[in-house]
Amino acid sequence: MRIGIMGGTFDPIHNGHLMLGEYAYRKFDLDEVWFMPNGNPPHKQDVSIRRMTNHRVRMTELAIEDIPYFKLCTYETDRTEKSYTYETMECFHERYPEHEFYFIIGADSLLALDSWKCPQRLLQLVTILAAYRDDMDTPEEMDSRIRYLNRKYHGDIRLLRTPVVSVSSRDIRRRIREGLSYDYLMPDKTAEYIKQYHIYQGE
């Protein structure tokens, strides 16, 4: 099967994440998209990320449970070690040799790919789908970066055009702290979970 991997802290997951997964699923004829919450990401040292693991996993699960081709993957949250993407994908490559993997990232991650740990090992295992938005990035800039990375690492990076969705996890957390509405920014079940457990209110 052709499997898309959507990694992220999902703190909280929102409609922008789901739309990105949906566009990747449809434009690249994927069979499934696995949403994989980060467990102990090396680029984020905030202890609250680890403390919030169970909530982040449950919010993600609720957000995608009604979409049959979206699946929850808890591989990284089940581990206590720092999670490096190349190590995760090497494990998946061995564990699921019948699958073809597509790793979905944003334009900001594409620009930082040189700083990831062992990017050359990652690009030997997956096709990278790099999302860009017309209001922030241009195809020419993205194409130039992709050509550079593909030459350097002999990889397969492809553009994924997405619509403009002005929502971020940070803004949602701010709105919750300030008592503002966050309706329509995430699936209803996730919003209800946040209200039920008073998540982010004490930050």
C-alpha positions as CSV (number, residue, x, y, z in Angstrom):
1,M,0.0,0.0,0.0
2,R,0.9,3.6,-0.5
3,I,1.1,5.2,3.0
4,G,1.4,8.9,3.9
5,I,2.9,9.8,7.2
6,M,1.8,13.0,8.9
7,G,4.1,13.6,11.9
8,G,3.7,16.5,14.4
9,T,3.2,17.4,18.0
10,F,-0.6,17.9,17.3
11,D,-0.8,20.2,20.3
12,P,-3.7,20.3,19.5
13,I,-4.5,18.8,16.1
14,H,-6.6,21.1,13.9
15,N,-8.4,21.3,10.6
16,G,-5.2,22.5,8.8
17,H,-3.6,19.2,9.6
18,L,-6.6,17.2,8.4
19,M,-6.8,19.2,5.2
20,L,-3.1,18.6,4.5
21,G,-3.6,14.9,5.0
22,E,-6.6,14.9,2.7
23,Y,-4.8,16.7,-0.1
24,A,-1.9,14.3,0.1
25,Y,-4.3,11.4,0.1
26,R,-6.1,12.5,-3.0
27,K,-3.3,14.1,-5.1
28,F,-0.9,11.2,-4.6
29,D,-3.4,8.4,-4.7
30,L,-2.5,7.2,-1.2
31,D,-4.2,4.2,0.4
32,E,-3.9,5.5,4.0
33,V,-2.5,8.5,5.9
34,W,-1.0,7.7,9.3
35,F,-1.1,10.5,11.8
36,M,1.9,10.1,14.1
37,P,2.1,12.3,17.1
38,N,5.7,13.1,18.2
39,G,6.7,11.5,21.4
40,N,10.0,13.1,22.4
41,P,11.0,15.3,19.4
42,P,14.7,16.5,19.5
43,H,13.8,19.9,18.1
44,K,11.4,20.7,20.9
45,Q,12.6,20.7,24.5
46,D,9.3,21.8,26.2
47,V,8.5,19.3,28.9
48,S,4.8,20.0,28.4
49,I,5.0,18.1,25.1
50,R,5.9,14.9,26.9
51,R,3.5,15.7,29.8
52,M,0.6,16.2,27.3
53,T,1.3,12.9,25.3
54,N,-1.8,11.1,26.3
55,H,-4.0,14.1,25.6
56,R,-2.3,14.7,22.3
57,V,-2.8,11.1,21.2
58,R,-6.4,11.1,22.3
59,M,-7.2,14.4,20.5
60,T,-5.6,13.1,17.3
61,E,-7.6,9.8,17.6
62,L,-10.9,11.7,18.0
63,A,-10.1,14.0,15.1
64,I,-9.6,11.2,12.6
65,E,-11.8,8.4,13.8
66,D,-14.6,9.1,11.3
67,I,-12.3,9.1,8.3
68,P,-11.6,5.5,7.3
69,Y,-8.3,6.1,5.4
70,F,-6.8,8.2,8.3
71,K,-5.1,6.0,10.9
72,L,-3.5,6.8,14.3
73,C,0.1,5.7,14.6
74,T,1.6,5.7,18.2
75,Y,5.0,4.4,17.4
76,E,6.9,7.5,18.6
77,T,4.7,8.2,21.6
78,D,5.1,4.6,22.8
79,R,8.8,5.2,23.1
80,T,10.8,7.2,25.7
81,E,13.8,7.9,23.5
82,K,14.2,10.9,21.3
83,S,12.5,10.3,18.0
84,Y,14.4,10.9,14.9
85,T,12.4,10.7,11.7
86,Y,15.1,8.7,9.8
87,E,15.1,6.1,12.6
88,T,11.3,5.8,12.6
89,M,11.2,5.3,8.9
90,E,14.0,2.8,9.0
91,C,11.9,0.8,11.5
92,F,8.8,1.1,9.3
93,H,10.8,0.0,6.2
94,E,11.8,-3.2,8.0
95,R,8.4,-3.7,9.7
96,Y,6.3,-3.1,6.7
97,P,8.3,-4.0,3.6
98,E,5.1,-4.3,1.6
99,H,4.3,-0.6,2.0
100,E,5.6,2.5,0.0
101,F,6.0,5.5,2.3
102,Y,5.3,9.2,1.7
103,F,6.4,11.6,4.4
104,I,4.4,14.8,4.4
105,I,6.1,18.1,5.5
106,G,5.5,21.8,5.3
107,A,7.6,24.3,3.4
108,D,9.3,25.4,6.6
109,S,10.5,21.8,7.2
110,L,11.7,21.5,3.7
111,L,13.9,24.6,4.1
112,A,15.3,23.1,7.3
113,L,15.8,19.5,6.0
114,D,19.6,19.9,5.8
115,S,19.6,20.3,9.6
116,W,17.7,17.1,10.3
117,K,19.6,14.2,11.6
118,C,20.8,11.9,8.7
119,P,18.6,13.3,6.0
120,Q,20.3,11.2,3.4
121,R,19.2,8.0,5.2
122,L,15.6,9.3,5.3
123,L,15.5,10.2,1.7
124,Q,16.6,6.7,0.7
125,L,13.4,5.3,2.3
126,V,10.6,7.7,1.6
127,T,9.1,10.1,-1.0
128,I,8.9,13.5,0.6
129,L,5.7,15.5,-0.1
130,A,6.4,19.1,0.5
131,A,3.4,21.3,1.0
132,Y,3.3,24.9,0.0
133,R,0.8,27.7,0.1
134,D,0.4,30.4,-2.6
135,D,0.2,33.2,0.0
136,M,3.6,32.3,1.5
137,D,5.7,30.4,-1.0
138,T,6.2,30.4,-4.7
139,P,6.5,27.2,-6.9
140,E,9.8,28.6,-8.3
141,E,11.4,28.9,-4.8
142,M,10.2,25.5,-3.8
143,D,11.3,23.9,-7.1
144,S,14.7,25.4,-6.6
145,R,15.0,24.0,-3.1
146,I,13.7,20.6,-4.2
147,R,16.2,20.3,-7.1
148,Y,19.0,21.2,-4.7
149,L,18.0,18.6,-2.1
150,N,17.2,15.9,-4.7
151,R,20.7,16.3,-6.2
152,K,22.4,16.4,-2.8
153,Y,20.7,13.4,-1.4
154,H,19.5,11.5,-4.5
155,G,16.0,11.7,-3.1
156,D,12.4,12.0,-4.4
157,I,10.8,15.2,-3.2
158,R,7.5,16.4,-4.7
159,L,5.4,19.5,-4.4
160,L,2.0,19.3,-2.7
161,R,-0.1,22.4,-3.3
162,T,-2.5,23.2,-0.5
163,P,-5.1,25.9,0.1
164,V,-4.6,28.7,2.6
165,V,-5.8,27.7,6.1
166,S,-5.1,30.4,8.7
167,V,-4.9,28.2,11.8
168,S,-2.1,27.1,14.0
169,S,-1.9,25.0,17.2
170,R,-0.2,28.0,18.9
171,D,-3.0,30.3,18.1
172,I,-5.6,27.8,19.3
173,R,-3.8,27.5,22.6
174,R,-3.7,31.3,22.9
175,R,-7.4,31.5,22.1
176,I,-8.2,28.9,24.8
177,R,-6.1,30.8,27.4
178,E,-7.9,34.1,26.6
179,G,-11.3,32.5,26.6
180,L,-11.9,33.1,22.9
181,S,-13.9,30.9,20.6
182,Y,-12.0,28.2,18.7
183,D,-15.1,26.6,17.1
184,Y,-14.6,25.5,13.5
185,L,-10.8,25.4,13.9
186,M,-10.8,21.6,14.7
187,P,-13.1,18.7,14.6
188,D,-16.0,18.9,17.1
189,K,-15.0,15.8,19.0
190,T,-11.5,17.2,19.6
191,A,-12.9,20.6,20.7
192,E,-15.3,18.8,23.1
193,Y,-12.4,16.8,24.6
194,I,-10.5,20.0,25.2
195,K,-13.5,21.5,27.0
196,Q,-14.2,18.4,29.0
197,Y,-10.6,18.1,30.4
198,H,-10.0,21.9,30.5
199,I,-6.8,21.5,28.5
200,Y,-4.6,24.5,27.9
201,Q,-6.6,26.8,30.2
202,G,-3.9,26.8,32.8
203,E,-1.0,27.6,30.6
